[in-house]
């Protein structure tokens, strides 16, 4: 894995914030060996423009609330709400409308890069409770 500890922390926090807003198809891709400009991409999809924007807002808030606050140096695509890009230097977050996610298929474009495991903490909690018989 080539991502820095900071990039890993940011990527997991961004992915969890997206999951908290019911994002779909959340994937973290380690692009550090392929790109010099960032360590990881965080991809997430939403079924409508309002949800895309809500996910973006949640990610920005979550990363600002980390012990070492992070603000994006660039934010693009917000006006249309179909594909918003947040550039945090260490990571780049792509929140896309489901149609754009399927059409542009960034997952396939970067398929040679390893992914970083992400498990939604709420889903993990539910599965743990179900496994223990609660």
N, C-alpha and C positions, 0 to 999 in steps of 0.2 A: 504494500500500500504506500503510495507516494504522497498522500495528503498530510499536511502538517497537523499537529495537535489542534491548533486554533481552527483550521478549516474543518476538521472533523467535528469539533464542538459546535461551530456555526451551522454546519450542514444538518446535524442531528436536531439542533434547536429549531431550525427552519422547517425541517420535515415534520417535527412534532407539532409546531404551530399550524402547519397546513392540515395535518391530520385532525387537530382539534376543531378545525372549521369544515370538516368533512370532505377534504380534498380526496381525489381518487388517484390511483396509479402513481403513488409517490415512489420515486426512485432517486437514489443518490449515486452519481457516476464519478468515479475517480479518473479525472482527465489530466492529472498532473504530468504523466509521462508524455502526453500528446500535445499539451498546450503550455506555453510559458506564462500565459497571462492569468491563469487561475488553477486551483487545485481540484475543484469539484463542481459539478453541476447538480442542482437539486431540481427535479422535475415534478410537477404536480398538475393535476387536471381538475376542472370544475365544469358543471353542466350548464352554467349560465354566467353572463357578464357580472352580475351583482356578486355572485359567489367568488369569481376570480378576484374581484377587488377586495372582498372581505378577507380572503386568504392572504392577499398581499399585505393588507393592513395588519393582520395578525402576525405575520412573519416579521414585519418591521418592528412591531411592538415587542415581540419576544426577544429579538436580537438587541434591542435597546435596553432591555431589562437584564441582560447577562451581566455578570460582574465586570467584565471588560466590554463595555458597550460597543455595539457595532451599528454604524449607519451606512446605507448604501451610498457609493460615490456616484452612481448613475441609476436612474429609474426611467424605463422606457415602456411605452405602450399603454399607459394608464388610461388615456382618453378613450380608446376603443374598448378596453376591458376584455379583449379576446386573447391577448398574449402580453403579459407584463413581465419584464426582465428587471431584476434587482441585481446590481453588481456590487458585491462586497469585497472585491479584489481576491480574497482567499477562496470565495465561492461565488457562483453566479446562479441565481434562482430564476427558473422559468415557470411561471404559473400560466397555464394555457386553458382556453376553452377546450372541451373534449374534442370538438371537430378539428381544431388546430393541432391538438396533440396527436390525433390519428393521422392527419394529413402530412405534417412535417416529420413525424416519427423520429424525434431526436434520439430515442432509445436505440433505434436501428442504426442511425448515423454513427453513434458512438459504441456500437456493440462489441468492438474489440477492447474496450476499456473495462476494467473491473468495476463492479458495483460495491457500494458500502452498505452493509446490512442495516436496515431500519425496521424496528417493530414499534408500532403505535403503543404507547404505554397503557392506554385505556383498554385496547384489545388484549394486551398481555395480561392485564389485571383480570379481565373477564375470563380468559382462558385458564388462568391460574385458579380462580375461584371455582370454575366448572370442574377442573381436574381434582380439586380437593373435596368436592362434594358439598360445597356450601350452597 
